[in-house]
Amino acid sequence: MALTSFFAPTVLAGPQLIEQTRGRNVAIRDESGSQLASRMVDPVVAAEAAGVDYALIAQRWWGSGTEIEGSSFDCLAMTAFYAARTSTIGLITAIHPGFFLPGPIAKWGTSIDRLTGGRWSINVTSGWNLIEFPMYGAELVEHDDRYRRSKEFIEILRGAWAAEEFSYDGEHYAVDQLRLEPRPTSTALTVFQGGQSDAARQMAAENSDWMFLNGGTPEKIGAIIDDVRDRAAALGRRVRFALFGIPLCRQTDAEAQSRIHDMVSGIDRSVAEQRRNYVSGAKGMWEASDDELTLLDTNEGYASRLIGSPNTVIRRLEEFIDAGVDCFHLSLSDRLFMEEVFPAIRPM
């Protein structure tokens, strides 16, 4: 059975990498109150009604809105907001170690966990947006050390979840006789993570339950999955995988290919180059590629090539399942996809 997830609305504007879309993004920074609340919660309620399994609430405290998505509302506030307005969908909060201490997040997480009846999970994201760290007073350490810091963060969360009293003394974090009241609904916390570098893969094998992957071909994604699976198996663990994809579904393959061709033709090359520089803090993602579809969005969702007629897209999803994908992290804005393809995902 394949699962599904999507990005819950949090950002003020999407990236504007295509020349024809320049200026078309309508920022929501001037809205407030009931108008803003409705605009943010309606897509989540609709996703829940459609049977989407998870809503991922991102942490993007600063973004240009040009090379990458714009700044977002706070991840903790938005999780609580969505928790109060949903009843079944799983809520995954993206948390950047370095911006938060693990003890307070463990306390906050158990509260959300209790209030939602066990619907909360965490996505530990080690961070690549180098501008954010000094802006918010977070310590910026080297790439691989960010993953070592994340591993400590996860170890404290898991320890506090499992034991009524937990102490830890690490290089980056320490807690002394940490006690969580209320206790979580389960002694096991589900941990997601991002990243595709060697350090990310090793952290997934050792510490995480799920790995979010940027878009790519079944061959590329399958190679990453096989590598992490082998590392995890050597430790007696199992990791599952969620792949990002942006569907472009039309009645015929020719219609879909025509549309994607127009989009690629409209890429603003100067902005795309700026984006490569902007994301230089990452390794394993957004690497130089001959695949121009990687330039169309922030997380390379079009590169998964969920592009074509409903039957073509279904066959593509089946290729990813054969490669080891357990969950499809999707944009839900394509009407034909939602009507004719989405209902076929779960039974796959």
C-alpha positions as CSV (number, residue, x, y, z in Angstrom):
1,M,0.0,0.0,0.0
2,A,1.4,3.4,-1.0
3,L,0.9,6.4,1.2
4,T,0.6,10.1,0.3
5,S,1.7,13.4,1.7
6,F,1.7,17.1,0.7
7,F,3.1,20.4,1.8
8,A,0.5,22.2,4.0
9,P,0.3,25.9,3.1
10,T,2.8,27.9,5.1
11,V,4.8,30.0,2.6
12,L,4.1,33.5,1.5
13,A,5.0,33.0,-2.2
14,G,6.3,30.2,-4.4
15,P,9.6,30.4,-6.4
16,Q,9.4,32.4,-9.6
17,L,11.8,30.5,-11.8
18,I,9.7,30.7,-15.0
19,E,9.7,34.0,-16.8
20,Q,6.0,33.9,-17.6
21,T,5.1,33.6,-13.9
22,R,7.1,36.6,-12.9
23,G,4.9,38.7,-10.6
24,R,1.9,36.3,-10.7
25,N,2.5,35.0,-7.2
26,V,0.2,36.7,-4.8
27,A,1.8,37.0,-1.4
28,I,-0.5,36.6,1.6
29,R,1.6,38.7,4.0
30,D,-1.1,41.4,4.2
31,E,-3.9,39.1,5.1
32,S,-4.9,38.2,8.6
33,G,-7.8,36.8,10.6
34,S,-10.5,34.8,9.1
35,Q,-9.6,35.5,5.5
36,L,-6.0,34.2,6.1
37,A,-7.2,31.3,8.2
38,S,-9.6,30.1,5.5
39,R,-6.9,30.4,2.8
40,M,-4.5,28.3,4.8
41,V,-6.7,25.6,6.2
42,D,-9.0,24.9,3.2
43,P,-6.4,23.0,1.3
44,V,-5.5,20.9,4.3
45,V,-9.2,20.1,5.0
46,A,-9.6,19.1,1.3
47,A,-6.5,16.9,1.4
48,E,-7.8,15.2,4.5
49,A,-11.2,14.6,2.8
50,A,-9.4,13.2,-0.2
51,G,-7.6,10.6,2.0
52,V,-4.1,12.1,2.0
53,D,-2.1,10.5,4.8
54,Y,0.3,13.3,5.9
55,A,0.6,17.1,5.8
56,L,4.2,18.3,6.0
57,I,4.5,21.6,7.7
58,A,7.8,23.2,6.5
59,Q,10.2,25.5,8.4
60,R,11.3,28.2,6.0
61,W,11.7,31.3,8.1
62,W,13.4,33.2,5.3
63,G,13.1,32.8,1.6
64,S,13.5,35.2,-1.3
65,G,10.3,34.1,-3.1
66,T,12.4,34.2,-6.3
67,E,15.1,31.5,-6.4
68,I,13.3,29.5,-3.7
69,E,9.9,29.7,-2.0
70,G,9.2,32.8,0.1
71,S,9.3,33.1,3.9
72,S,6.7,31.1,5.8
73,F,4.6,31.3,8.9
74,D,6.2,29.5,11.8
75,C,6.2,25.7,11.7
76,L,5.1,25.3,15.3
77,A,2.3,27.8,15.1
78,M,1.0,26.3,11.9
79,T,1.1,22.7,13.2
80,A,-1.0,23.8,16.2
81,F,-3.3,25.7,13.8
82,Y,-3.8,22.6,11.6
83,A,-4.1,20.3,14.5
84,A,-7.1,22.2,15.8
85,R,-8.9,22.0,12.4
86,T,-8.3,18.4,11.3
87,S,-9.2,15.0,12.7
88,T,-7.4,12.2,10.8
89,I,-4.5,13.5,8.7
90,G,-1.0,13.0,10.1
91,L,0.9,16.1,10.9
92,I,4.7,16.2,10.3
93,T,6.5,19.3,11.6
94,A,9.8,20.2,10.0
95,I,12.3,21.2,12.7
96,H,15.8,22.5,12.2
97,P,18.2,21.6,15.0
98,G,20.3,24.7,15.7
99,F,17.2,26.8,15.8
100,F,15.6,24.8,18.5
101,L,16.6,22.8,21.6
102,P,15.5,19.2,21.7
103,G,14.1,19.3,25.2
104,P,11.6,22.0,24.6
105,I,10.6,20.4,21.2
106,A,10.1,17.1,23.0
107,K,7.7,18.9,25.5
108,W,5.9,20.7,22.7
109,G,5.6,17.5,20.6
110,T,4.1,15.5,23.4
111,S,1.5,18.2,23.9
112,I,0.5,18.1,20.2
113,D,0.7,14.3,20.2
114,R,-1.8,14.2,23.1
115,L,-4.1,16.8,21.6
116,T,-4.3,15.1,18.2
117,G,-4.5,11.5,19.5
118,G,-1.1,10.5,18.2
119,R,-1.2,12.2,14.8
120,W,2.1,14.1,15.2
121,S,5.5,13.2,13.7
122,I,8.7,15.2,13.3
123,N,10.8,15.9,10.2
124,V,14.3,16.6,11.4
125,T,15.9,18.8,8.7
126,S,19.6,19.6,9.2
127,G,19.4,22.8,7.1
128,W,20.9,24.2,3.9
129,N,19.6,27.8,3.7
130,L,22.8,29.4,5.0
131,I,21.2,32.9,5.2
132,E,18.7,31.8,7.8
133,F,21.2,30.7,10.5
134,P,22.8,34.0,11.3
135,M,19.6,35.9,10.7
136,Y,17.9,34.0,13.6
137,G,21.0,33.6,15.7
138,A,21.4,29.9,15.1
139,E,24.9,28.4,15.1
140,L,26.0,27.5,11.6
141,V,28.3,24.5,11.6
142,E,29.8,22.6,8.7
143,H,27.5,20.4,6.6
144,D,28.4,17.0,8.0
145,D,28.4,18.4,11.6
146,R,24.9,19.6,11.0
147,Y,23.9,16.0,10.6
148,R,25.8,15.0,13.7
149,R,23.9,17.7,15.6
150,S,20.6,16.3,14.1
151,K,21.5,12.8,15.3
152,E,21.9,14.1,18.8
153,F,18.6,15.9,18.5
154,I,16.8,12.7,17.5
155,E,18.5,10.6,20.2
156,I,17.2,13.0,22.8
157,L,13.7,13.0,21.4
158,R,13.6,9.2,21.2
159,G,15.1,8.9,24.7
160,A,12.6,11.3,26.2
161,W,9.7,9.5,24.3
162,A,10.8,6.1,25.6
163,A,11.8,6.7,29.2
164,E,10.0,8.5,32.0
165,E,13.3,10.2,32.9
166,F,16.2,10.7,30.4
167,S,19.6,12.2,30.6
168,Y,22.0,12.9,27.7
169,D,25.4,14.6,27.4
170,G,26.5,15.1,23.8
171,E,28.7,17.4,21.8
172,H,25.9,19.7,20.8
173,Y,23.1,19.0,23.3
174,A,22.6,17.9,26.8
175,V,19.5,17.2,29.0
176,D,19.6,16.3,32.7
177,Q,16.8,14.1,34.0
178,L,14.3,15.2,31.3
179,R,10.8,14.3,32.2
180,L,7.8,14.8,29.9
181,E,4.3,15.4,31.3
182,P,2.0,14.7,29.6
183,R,3.6,11.6,28.4
184,P,3.3,10.8,24.6
185,T,0.6,8.4,23.4
186,S,3.3,6.0,22.4
187,T,6.9,5.3,23.5
188,A,8.0,5.3,19.8
189,L,8.3,8.6,17.9
190,T,8.2,8.5,14.1
191,V,11.1,10.5,12.7
192,F,11.3,11.8,9.1
193,Q,14.3,13.5,7.6
194,G,15.5,15.1,4.4
195,G,18.8,15.2,2.6
196,Q,20.5,13.0,0.1
197,S,24.2,13.4,0.9
198,D,26.3,10.7,2.3
199,A,25.9,12.2,5.8
200,A,22.1,12.3,5.3
201,R,22.0,8.7,4.2
202,Q,24.0,7.5,7.2
203,M,21.8,9.4,9.6
204,A,18.7,7.9,8.0
205,A,20.2,4.4,8.3
206,E,21.1,5.0,12.0
207,N,18.3,7.2,13.3
208,S,15.3,7.9,11.1
209,D,12.2,6.0,10.1
210,W,11.5,7.9,6.9
211,M,13.6,9.7,4.3
212,F,12.1,12.5,2.1
213,L,13.7,12.6,-1.3
214,N,13.8,15.3,-3.9
215,G,12.4,14.3,-7.3
216,G,14.3,12.3,-9.8
217,T,14.2,9.3,-12.1
218,P,13.4,5.8,-10.9
219,E,17.0,4.9,-11.5
220,K,18.4,7.7,-9.4
221,I,15.9,7.3,-6.6
222,G,16.3,3.5,-6.6
223,A,20.0,3.8,-6.2
224,I,19.6,6.1,-3.1
225,I,17.0,3.7,-1.7
226,D,19.2,0.7,-2.2
227,D,22.1,2.4,-0.5
228,V,20.2,3.5,2.6
229,R,18.4,0.2,2.8
230,D,21.8,-1.7,2.8
231,R,23.2,0.7,5.5
232,A,20.1,0.3,7.7
233,A,20.0,-3.5,7.3
234,A,23.5,-3.8,8.5
235,L,22.3,-2.1,11.7
236,G,19.1,-4.2,12.0
237,R,16.9,-1.3,11.0
238,R,14.4,-0.5,8.2
239,V,13.9,2.9,6.6
240,R,11.0,4.0,4.4
241,F,11.0,6.6,1.6
242,A,8.8,9.4,0.4
243,L,9.4,10.9,-3.0
244,F,8.5,14.4,-4.1
245,G,6.6,14.8,-7.3
246,I,4.6,17.5,-9.1
247,P,2.1,15.9,-11.4
248,L,1.3,17.4,-14.8
249,C,-1.6,15.3,-16.0
250,R,-3.5,15.9,-19.3
251,Q,-5.9,13.8,-21.4
252,T,-3.0,12.8,-23.7
253,D,0.7,12.5,-23.4
254,A,1.2,15.0,-26.2
255,E,-0.8,17.7,-24.3
256,A,1.3,17.2,-21.2
257,Q,4.6,17.2,-23.1
258,S,3.6,20.4,-24.9
259,R,2.9,22.1,-21.6
260,I,6.1,21.0,-20.0
261,H,8.0,22.1,-23.0
262,D,6.5,25.6,-22.7
263,M,7.5,25.7,-19.1
264,V,11.1,24.7,-19.7
265,S,11.3,27.2,-22.5
266,G,10.2,29.9,-20.1
267,I,12.9,29.2,-17.4
268,D,14.6,32.4,-16.4
269,R,18.2,31.2,-16.7
270,S,19.6,34.0,-14.5
271,V,17.3,33.1,-11.7
272,A,18.0,29.4,-12.1
273,E,21.7,30.2,-11.7
274,Q,21.0,32.3,-8.7
275,R,19.1,29.4,-7.2
276,R,22.1,27.1,-7.6
277,N,24.2,29.6,-5.6
278,Y,21.4,30.1,-3.1
279,V,21.3,26.3,-2.2
280,S,25.0,25.8,-2.1
281,G,24.7,24.8,1.6
282,A,23.2,21.5,0.5
283,K,25.0,18.4,-0.8
284,G,23.3,15.6,-2.8
285,M,20.4,17.8,-3.8
286,W,20.1,20.5,-6.5
287,E,23.3,19.2,-8.0
288,A,24.3,20.3,-11.6
289,S,22.2,18.2,-13.9
290,D,21.5,17.9,-17.6
291,D,17.8,17.5,-16.7
292,E,16.2,20.9,-17.2
293,L,13.1,19.8,-15.3
294,T,15.1,20.1,-12.1
295,L,15.1,23.9,-12.7
296,L,11.3,24.3,-12.6
297,D,10.7,24.2,-8.9
298,T,12.4,24.3,-5.6
299,N,12.5,20.5,-4.8
300,E,12.9,19.1,-8.3
301,G,9.4,17.7,-8.3
302,Y,8.9,17.9,-12.0
303,A,12.0,15.7,-12.4
304,S,10.0,12.8,-11.1
305,R,8.2,13.1,-14.5
306,L,4.6,12.4,-13.3
307,I,3.8,13.9,-16.7
308,G,1.4,12.6,-19.3
309,S,-2.0,11.0,-19.5
310,P,-3.5,9.4,-16.4
311,N,-2.4,5.9,-17.6
312,T,1.1,7.2,-18.2
313,V,1.4,8.8,-14.8
314,I,0.1,5.6,-13.1
315,R,2.7,3.5,-14.9
316,R,5.4,6.0,-13.7
317,L,4.2,5.8,-10.1
318,E,4.4,2.0,-10.4
319,E,8.0,2.3,-11.5
320,F,8.8,4.2,-8.3
321,I,7.1,1.7,-6.2
322,D,9.2,-1.0,-7.8
323,A,12.2,1.1,-7.0
324,G,11.2,1.1,-3.3
325,V,9.2,4.3,-2.8
326,D,6.6,3.9,0.1
327,C,5.0,7.3,0.0
328,F,4.4,10.0,-2.7
329,H,4.9,13.5,-1.5
330,L,2.8,15.5,-4.0
331,S,1.5,18.7,-5.2
332,L,-2.3,18.3,-5.2
333,S,-3.1,21.2,-7.6
334,D,-3.5,19.2,-10.8
335,R,-7.2,18.5,-11.2
336,L,-7.0,15.6,-13.6
337,F,-4.4,13.9,-11.5
338,M,-6.6,14.2,-8.4
339,E,-9.6,12.9,-10.2
340,E,-8.2,10.0,-12.1
341,V,-4.7,9.1,-10.7
342,F,-4.8,9.9,-7.0
343,P,-7.5,7.2,-6.2
344,A,-5.2,4.6,-7.8
345,I,-2.2,5.3,-5.6
346,R,-3.2,3.6,-2.3
347,P,-3.9,0.2,-3.7
348,M,-0.6,0.1,-5.5
